[in-house]
């Protein structure tokens, strides 16, 4: 069954928090508020609803996000929904649905951004095997 892919646009509610696994993989997480605004056809009043999401980024993207974004930054996030469950020390069962990001970028609707390309940090970290990473001939173009 395919992943549930979502794209959301909103503002960071807190600075990204970066941590490293015991294997050395970077993991950044941040909160995001996504607001929807519409005009009530009966009352002609504007109404707004805000949803809050937790977003998780891994490896190089995690490091780039933690270096580039802060609370209040407006971003576009594309990723998959993933549910995580655990049990507290008191034996209570908890679960949360998070967005595991495939892409994170600044929203340019009301801002500008300067993009700086990083050197490859090795290992790829993506879903493609390392041998396929530099095979751009398949797409007829060079990477930017």
N, C-alpha and C positions, 0 to 999 in steps of 0.2 A: 504494500500500500504506500503511495507517495506521501512525503512529508506535507504538513500543513504549512504553506508558505504565506507569510503576511508581510505587508509593507505599511509602516506607520510613520507619521511625521509629527514631531512634537518637541518639547523642551526637556532638557535634563533637570531632574528635581534634586540631584546631588552630584557632586564631583565623582568621576569614575574611581572605583577602588580596585587597585591591582594587587593580586596575590600570585604566588607561584606554587605549582604542585611539587610534590617530592621529586618528580622526574624533571623539573625545571621548566615546565610549560606555563606561560603567563596566562592568567585569567583575570579579565576586568569585568566588573559589573557596575551598572548604574541604573537609576530610576528614571522613568520618562513619563511625562504627562502629555496626553493627547486629547485636545479639546475639539468638540464639534459644536457649531453654532448654527441655528436655524430660526426662521421667523414663524411663529405660531400663526396659522392662517385664520383662526377664530379671533384671537385677541390682538393680532398684529404686533405683539411684543416679541422681542428677541429672547431666545432661550439658549442655554448652553449646558453641555454635559461634558465632564472631564473623566477620562479613564486613565488609570495608572498602571504601568507595566514595569517589570524588572527585565533588564536586558543583560545578556552575558556574551562576552567576546573572548576569543581564544588566540593564543600565540602572538604573531606579529601585529595582528589587528588590535589585540588587547593593549599592547604597548603603545601603538599609534594613537588609540583612543585616549589612553590615560595621559599622553603627552599633549594632545591637541584639544581636548574638550573639557569644559567645566560646567558647573551648575548654571543653568539658564541658556546654554547653547541650544540652538534649534537644529535638529538633525533629522535625517531620513534613515530609517533602519529597515532592512529587509532580512528576514530570517525565517526560522521555523519555530512553531510552538512546541514546547517540551514540558511535560509534567514531571515534577520531582517530588518524591515522598520520603518521609523520615519519621522517626519516633523520638520524642523528647526524652530527657532524663527522667521525667515523671511518668513516662509510658503513654503520653498523648500522641496520637497519630496526626501528622501535619502533611500538607501537600501544597504545592505552588505551581502555577503555570508561568513559564518564563519564555522570553523570546531569545533564542540562541541565534546571534547575528551571523549572517553570511556577508553582509555589507553594511557599513555605517559611513555616512557622509554628511557634511554640513548642508543645511537647507539654504539655498541662495535666493529665496523669495524676498526676504527683507535684509539681506546681508551680502557681503562679498567675502571671498576667501582666497588665500594664496596657498597653493598646493605644492609641497616639496616631496619629490619622490625619494624614498629611502633605498639604499642598497639592499640587495637580497641578503637576508641573514642566514641563509643556508637551510638545508633540510626541507624547504618548500612549505611544509605545514598545511598545505591545502589538501584537496581531495584527489588531485591528480598524482600519479606516480612521478617520482623525480625525473625519470627519463623523458616523460611527456611534457614537463614544464617548459622547456625551451624549444619545443617543436612548434613554432609559429607558422611554418609553411602550410600546415593544415588549414589555417584561417586566412592565408593570403596577405598577412600583414605583420609588421613588427610591433612589439609592445611599445607603449608610449613611455 
